[in-house]
Amino acid sequence: MKKIVVVGGGYAGLKSVVLLQKKLKEKVEIVLVDHNSYHYETTRLPEIIAGEKSYTKISYPFADVLNDKMTKFIQDEVTLIDYENKKVKLANHDDFSYDYLILGLGFVLGTFGIEGAEEFGMPMHSVDTALAIRDHIYAQMKHYRDTKDPKALNIVMCGGGFQAIEISTAIAENRPRFAKMAGGIDPNEIKVYAFDGSPRLLPMFDENQTKYALELIKNIGVEIINPAKIQKLTADAIYYKMNDDDENAEARKIEANTKIWMMGFSGSPVIAKSGFDQRRGRIMVDDHLTVPGHEEIYSLGDVSSVMVPGKKWPWPNTAQLALSMADYAAEDLTARIKGKNRPAKYTYKDLGVVVAVGDNHAAAYALGHNYRGRLASIMKKMIVDKSLMETGGIKETMAVGRFDLYH
Ligand SMILES: Cc1cc2nc3c(=O)[nH]c(=O)nc-3n(C[C@H](O)[C@H](O)[C@H](O)COP(=O)(O)OP(=O)(O)OC[C@H]3O[C@@H](n4cnc5c(N)ncnc54)[C@H](O)[C@@H]3O)c2cc1C
């Protein structure tokens, strides 16, 4: 019996497992490895950071969707892929072998060597890091209540990508709750800043839609500082220069005890450490989403790169792309195991992007049209439910789905 090992139970990994369970019906042995016992929806981490929800409301146990007749779950840290010997190395279990391997280990963040980023920036790439940021903000509000230290009220987001925007606007929207913790202050005393290096935020939108989104972001209470270059972080400040500042000018400074780090997106460090041919933790996969020279390994989601046809750049790594890759990999692998014709090469149909600005506003570009306001926000929530339905089924959709469409 062939053994399929899936490392990482995020969008790409878990959807692959669920589809393979359906398509191969106990003809194979599947092993899923993840360091958590649950699948979480990465796109919904802003809901946790802003303190709106417990992490159990954006996650569900793997056990709920695994068919224990054919799939075994191992909770552990993947440390290395020994692809020459077809083995996976784990922190706390013996090495084990595979016939086919699916890599779905997701993303981490890099610091670009910026001074103090490692020490004083709080990276956001998982449930644990999201909870740490939430708890830090709570602690700072209480610190303000007790000391009146103004630095405790300033929250800085290092990064202006759409993921960083979603987090900073979720925080800004929840300032009234934070203000109560700080002793009942005016919520406007809590300042949220987002730094970005490029002159043009949200480049996936046309100019009009970007203008609209920036207005929403400003109204919700996030001050965007761009184009700016972060110089250094300290325990209680961020130092930066605007791109057009004189190079000899002194760095500008904002005093802030909370600095969230959302820059330098790269694939899991396990990819580079294992010796794969990669760039920033992402493997440039072939037409069947497998690793060139290692057809038994699929690399999906944020640990992969797929070129946009006719362009010199890859598709941005998104949950949408990860889920589409999982669909294809499950179909391709099923055909190989059943000895049938493999599907034609992988192609990706980008359906667009929805950027949430707080819980009830969004800006979207989908299938050639711009969408705004409540409609765009409803689209975002329905996308969450669709993905939950496809991977988790009705039970998980009912348990953690978004049904708050009109409030
Ligand atoms: C705030 C935010 C908002 C976003 N919004 C959107 C959006 O609106 N639309 C969109 O399409 N995309 C969005 N994205 C991007 C999207 O979340 C990612 O592209 C997507 O999660 C990638 O899926 P994946 O399966 O590759 O990895 P993930 O879903 O991140 O899963 C990785 C899995 O691997 C596990 N893991 C990692 N390392 C190890 C290890 N060493 N050992 C064991 N297990 C490990 C993790 O526990 C996790 O279960 C957003 C991202 C963020 C951060």
The ligand as an SDF file (V2000), in Angstrom:
LIG
                    3D

 53 58  0  0  0  0  0  0  0  0999 V2000
   -3.7740   38.2630    8.0660 C   0  0  0  0  0  0  0  0  0  0  0  0
   -3.8170   37.4840    6.7860 C   0  0  0  0  0  0  0  0  0  0  0  0
   -4.8940   37.6580    5.9210 C   0  0  0  0  0  0  0  0  0  0  0  0
   -4.9280   36.9460    4.7280 C   0  0  0  0  0  0  0  0  0  0  0  0
   -6.0140   37.1080    3.8900 N   0  0  0  0  0  0  0  0  0  0  0  0
   -6.0980   36.3760    2.7570 C   0  0  0  0  0  0  0  0  0  0  0  0
   -7.2560   36.4790    1.9140 C   0  0  0  0  0  0  0  0  0  0  0  0
   -8.1610   37.2590    2.1750 O   0  0  0  0  0  0  0  0  0  0  0  0
   -7.3150   35.6850    0.8210 N   0  0  0  0  0  0  0  0  0  0  0  0
   -6.3190   34.8000    0.5090 C   0  0  0  0  0  0  0  0  0  0  0  0
   -6.4580   34.0700   -0.4930 O   0  0  0  0  0  0  0  0  0  0  0  0
   -5.1950   34.6890    1.2640 N   0  0  0  0  0  0  0  0  0  0  0  0
   -5.0730   35.4560    2.3670 C   0  0  0  0  0  0  0  0  0  0  0  0
   -3.9410   35.3510    3.1660 N   0  0  0  0  0  0  0  0  0  0  0  0
   -2.8240   34.4720    2.7500 C   0  0  0  0  0  0  0  0  0  0  0  0
   -3.1280   33.0360    3.1540 C   0  0  0  0  0  0  0  0  0  0  0  0
   -3.5180   32.9590    4.5020 O   0  0  0  0  0  0  0  0  0  0  0  0
   -1.9190   32.1270    2.9240 C   0  0  0  0  0  0  0  0  0  0  0  0
   -1.4750   32.2840    1.6080 O   0  0  0  0  0  0  0  0  0  0  0  0
   -2.3500   30.6660    3.1680 C   0  0  0  0  0  0  0  0  0  0  0  0
   -2.5730   30.4810    4.5510 O   0  0  0  0  0  0  0  0  0  0  0  0
   -1.3300   29.6600    2.6510 C   0  0  0  0  0  0  0  0  0  0  0  0
   -1.8080   28.3730    2.8970 O   0  0  0  0  0  0  0  0  0  0  0  0
   -0.8120   27.1810    3.2110 P   0  0  0  0  0  0  0  0  0  0  0  0
   -1.6280   25.9370    3.2300 O   0  0  0  0  0  0  0  0  0  0  0  0
    0.3660   27.2450    2.3260 O   0  0  0  0  0  0  0  0  0  0  0  0
   -0.2690   27.4900    4.6790 O   0  0  0  0  0  0  0  0  0  0  0  0
   -1.0610   27.6810    6.0440 P   0  0  0  0  0  0  0  0  0  0  0  0
   -2.5190   27.7390    5.8330 O   0  0  0  0  0  0  0  0  0  0  0  0
   -0.4190   28.8390    6.7280 O   0  0  0  0  0  0  0  0  0  0  0  0
   -0.7520   26.3460    6.8520 O   0  0  0  0  0  0  0  0  0  0  0  0
    0.5320   25.9460    7.2360 C   0  0  0  0  0  0  0  0  0  0  0  0
    0.3680   24.7850    8.2210 C   0  0  0  0  0  0  0  0  0  0  0  0
    1.6380   24.2050    8.4870 O   0  0  0  0  0  0  0  0  0  0  0  0
    1.8100   24.0070    9.8810 C   0  0  0  0  0  0  0  0  0  0  0  0
    3.2570   24.0890   10.1060 N   0  0  0  0  0  0  0  0  0  0  0  0
    4.0850   25.0890    9.7700 C   0  0  0  0  0  0  0  0  0  0  0  0
    5.3570   24.7690   10.0400 N   0  0  0  0  0  0  0  0  0  0  0  0
    5.3320   23.5240   10.5770 C   0  0  0  0  0  0  0  0  0  0  0  0
    6.3490   22.6390   11.0320 C   0  0  0  0  0  0  0  0  0  0  0  0
    7.6490   22.9430   10.9630 N   0  0  0  0  0  0  0  0  0  0  0  0
    5.9730   21.4350   11.5180 N   0  0  0  0  0  0  0  0  0  0  0  0
    4.6700   21.0800   11.5810 C   0  0  0  0  0  0  0  0  0  0  0  0
    3.6650   21.8700   11.1330 N   0  0  0  0  0  0  0  0  0  0  0  0
    4.0060   23.0760   10.6340 C   0  0  0  0  0  0  0  0  0  0  0  0
    0.9770   25.1150   10.5250 C   0  0  0  0  0  0  0  0  0  0  0  0
    0.5610   24.7670   11.8420 O   0  0  0  0  0  0  0  0  0  0  0  0
   -0.2100   25.1980    9.5620 C   0  0  0  0  0  0  0  0  0  0  0  0
   -1.2430   24.2960    9.9410 O   0  0  0  0  0  0  0  0  0  0  0  0
   -3.8720   36.0520    4.3790 C   0  0  0  0  0  0  0  0  0  0  0  0
   -2.7950   35.8840    5.2560 C   0  0  0  0  0  0  0  0  0  0  0  0
   -2.7600   36.5850    6.4440 C   0  0  0  0  0  0  0  0  0  0  0  0
   -1.6120   36.3890    7.3860 C   0  0  0  0  0  0  0  0  0  0  0  0
  1  2  1  0
  2  3  1  0
  2 52  2  0
  3  4  2  0
  4  5  1  0
  4 50  1  0
  5  6  2  0
  6  7  1  0
  6 13  1  0
  7  8  2  0
  7  9  1  0
  9 10  1  0
 10 11  2  0
 10 12  1  0
 12 13  2  0
 13 14  1  0
 14 15  1  0
 14 50  1  0
 15 16  1  0
 16 17  1  0
 16 18  1  0
 18 19  1  0
 18 20  1  0
 20 21  1  0
 20 22  1  0
 22 23  1  0
 23 24  1  0
 24 25  2  0
 24 26  1  0
 24 27  1  0
 27 28  1  0
 28 29  2  0
 28 30  1  0
 28 31  1  0
 31 32  1  0
 32 33  1  0
 33 34  1  0
 33 48  1  0
 34 35  1  0
 35 36  1  0
 35 46  1  0
 36 37  1  0
 36 45  1  0
 37 38  2  0
 38 39  1  0
 39 40  1  0
 39 45  2  0
 40 41  1  0
 40 42  2  0
 42 43  1  0
 43 44  2  0
 44 45  1  0
 46 47  1  0
 46 48  1  0
 48 49  1  0
 50 51  2  0
 51 52  1  0
 52 53  1  0
M  END
$$$$
